[in-house]
Amino acid sequence: MFCGLHGDTFNCPAEVAETRYGVIVEQQSLNITDTGAGKFRGGFGVTIDYRIKNDNNFLTCAYTRAKVPPWSLKGGDNGGFNGIDVIKKAGQTERYAFATGLTLDEGDIVRVKTASGAGYGDPILRDRLSLTDDMKNGYVSKEYAMKVYGYSD
């Protein structure tokens, strides 16, 4: 039994997961989404891809915040959503928030995506230097900055 990610348990290092649990950790990154805008932007969740190494495994998951995002305060934008994408070896993708006994076989990928946080305060009031840094670092696209933060060149 392997708990890849859960709020009440420690994150498992990739090397430990790969050695003990029959998975290969192919990706661990920020889950950068166009959500959570605010004077103080919400933080990003994570994306972790687990490639299954053997046939006849199963997945059970239960994620809240899959339909109702984290809510904002004082005029900010709501956060993102939690969920799991199962990318089958044949190529089709299935999205889950709740599943039990879902069969996984060698080559399938389980992509865990955790939600971004919600923003606090009106996005128009975000410090321009912070917004410029967000765009430079790839956290916010220029189009999103123009639409939500009122950014202009």
C-alpha positions in Angstrom: 0.0 0.0 0.0 1.4 3.4 -1.0 0.0 6.8 -0.1 1.6 9.1 -2.7 0.3 12.4 -1.4 -2.2 13.3 1.3 -2.6 16.2 3.6 -2.3 14.1 6.8 0.9 12.2 5.7 4.4 13.2 4.8 5.3 13.5 1.2 7.2 10.5 0.1 10.6 11.1 -1.6 10.7 10.0 -5.2 13.6 7.6 -4.5 11.7 5.9 -1.7 8.5 5.6 -3.8 10.4 4.1 -6.7 12.3 1.6 -4.5 9.4 0.4 -2.5 6.1 0.8 -4.4 6.4 -0.2 -8.0 6.2 3.2 -9.5 8.5 5.6 -11.3 8.1 9.2 -10.4 8.3 10.9 -13.8 7.4 14.5 -12.8 7.1 16.5 -9.7 6.4 20.2 -10.3 4.3 23.1 -9.4 0.7 22.9 -10.7 0.6 26.3 -12.4 -2.9 27.4 -13.3 -4.7 30.6 -14.1 -6.4 30.7 -10.7 -6.0 32.4 -7.4 -5.4 36.0 -8.6 -5.3 38.7 -5.9 -3.4 41.5 -4.4 -1.7 38.6 -2.7 -1.8 35.6 -5.1 -2.7 32.2 -3.9 0.1 29.6 -3.9 0.4 26.8 -6.4 -0.4 23.2 -5.8 1.8 20.4 -7.2 1.7 17.9 -10.1 3.2 14.5 -9.6 3.3 11.8 -12.3 3.6 8.1 -11.2 4.2 5.6 -13.9 3.0 2.1 -12.9 5.7 -0.6 -13.3 3.5 -3.8 -13.0 0.1 -5.1 -14.1 -2.9 -5.6 -11.7 -2.5 -2.6 -9.4 -5.4 -0.6 -8.1 -6.0 3.0 -7.2 -8.3 4.4 -4.5 -8.5 8.1 -4.1 -10.7 10.7 -2.4 -10.1 14.4 -3.0 -12.2 17.2 -1.8 -12.0 20.6 -3.6 -12.7 18.8 -6.9 -15.9 20.7 -7.6 -15.8 23.7 -5.2 -12.5 25.6 -5.3 -10.8 27.2 -2.3 -12.6 30.5 -1.9 -11.0 33.9 -2.0 -11.3 36.9 0.3 -11.6 40.6 -0.2 -12.2 40.4 -4.0 -9.5 37.9 -4.9 -10.0 35.0 -7.4 -10.9 31.5 -6.3 -8.2 28.8 -6.2 -8.0 25.7 -8.4 -9.2 22.1 -8.1 -7.7 18.8 -6.8 -7.9 15.6 -8.8 -6.2 12.7 -10.5 -5.8 12.1 -14.2 -5.2 8.4 -15.1 -3.4 8.3 -18.4 -3.7 4.8 -19.8 -0.9 3.2 -21.7 -3.1 3.3 -24.8 -3.4 7.1 -24.5 -6.9 7.8 -23.1 -7.2 10.0 -20.1 -9.7 9.7 -17.3 -10.3 12.3 -14.5 -11.1 11.3 -11.0 -11.6 12.9 -7.6 -13.2 9.8 -6.0 -12.4 6.3 -7.1 -12.0 2.9 -5.5 -10.4 -0.3 -6.9 -9.5 1.4 -10.2 -7.3 -1.1 -12.1 -3.9 0.2 -13.2 -1.5 -1.7 -15.4 2.2 -1.4 -16.4 2.8 1.9 -18.3 -0.3 3.7 -17.0 0.4 7.1 -15.4 -1.4 8.5 -12.4 -1.1 12.3 -12.4 -1.9 13.8 -9.1 -2.8 17.5 -9.3 -3.4 19.5 -6.1 -5.3 22.8 -6.0 -3.8 26.2 -6.0 -4.8 28.6 -3.2 -7.2 31.4 -3.5 -6.2 35.1 -3.8 -6.6 37.8 -1.2 -7.6 41.3 -2.3 -8.4 42.9 -5.6 -5.9 41.6 -8.3 -5.7 45.2 -9.7 -3.9 46.2 -6.4 -1.1 43.6 -6.9 2.3 45.2 -6.7 3.5 45.7 -10.3 7.0 44.5 -9.5 5.6 41.3 -8.0 3.4 40.8 -11.1 6.3 41.4 -13.4 8.3 38.7 -11.5 5.3 36.3 -11.7 5.3 36.7 -15.5 9.1 36.4 -15.7 9.0 33.2 -13.7 6.2 31.7 -15.8 3.6 31.8 -13.0 1.3 34.1 -14.8 0.9 34.5 -18.6 1.0 38.0 -20.1 -2.6 37.4 -21.4 -3.8 36.5 -17.9 -2.0 39.4 -16.3 -3.7 41.8 -18.8 -7.2 40.2 -18.3 -7.2 39.8 -14.5 -4.6 42.1 -13.1 -5.1 45.0 -15.6 -1.4 44.7 -16.7 -0.3 46.8 -19.7 3.1 47.3 -21.3 
